[in-house]
Amino acid sequence: MLLILLGVLVLHLIILVLLFVSTAANAWTVGGTSSQDLWYSCLTINGGYHCKPASNEDWIQAVQALMVLSVLFCFFSLIAFLYQLFRLVKGGRFFFTAVFQILASLFVMCGAIIYTVMVPDGGAGTSFGYAYVLAWVAFPLSLISGLIYIILRKRE
């Protein structure tokens, strides 16, 4: 049982790191000399790196909010898991933790879908970057983690 709890905790920490990196990294869309993330649009000109804030369009602000919410809910579910680990009665399930983790997965999924649909076409040579991929990797992992929390029972 201890190994299962440790494995779930490690999976949760990995998901939290993936969500944090995908939210903060400057590589949601990359091209030859440009890169875009949720916060900045950067361009490399003559060896200099010039960044300007992301547009104020509603869709990018929605993606920003959803990604921040996913990080926060994942963090809150980690705190809830640690609290329930020591306070939950024997035989109890980690429902509160599961709800927060599943909400985090839904937030990251919605944010990535909105970004996929709404990102402007940057032309030839532009593709999605590693931060975008990390967000999509974090989605199924956090959903699976939430389902594991639903099934998991506390034993002594």
WOFENWO-V595200 format. One line per field, one symbol per residue. ss: DSSP state (H for helix, E for strand, - for the rest). phi: phi as a letter, one per 20 degrees, with the letter a starting at -180 (. if undefined). psi: psi as a letter, one per 20 degrees, with the letter a starting at -180 (. if undefined). Layout:
# WOFENWO-V595200
ss=???
phi=???
psi=???
This chain:
# WOFENWO-V595200
ss=-HHHHHHHHHHHHHHHHHHHHHHH----EE---EEE---EEEEEE--EEEEEE----HHHHHHHHHHHHHHHHHHHHHHHHHHHHHH-----E-HHHHHHHHHHHHHHHHHHHHHHHH--------EE-HHHHHHHHHHHHHHHHHHHHHH-E---
phi=.fffffffffgffffffgfffffefebfcccgccbccfdccdceclneddccgffefffffffgfffffffffffffffffffffddffgnfdefffffffffffffffffffffffefffenfnebfefffffffffgfffffffffffffdecd
psi=hhhgggghgggghgggggggghhhqllhpqagjqqqaihqoqpopliqopqqqrrkqhhhhgggghhghggghgghhgghghghhiiqqpiqqlggggghghhghhghggghgggghipqojaqjprqahhgghghhhghghgggghghghpqpq.
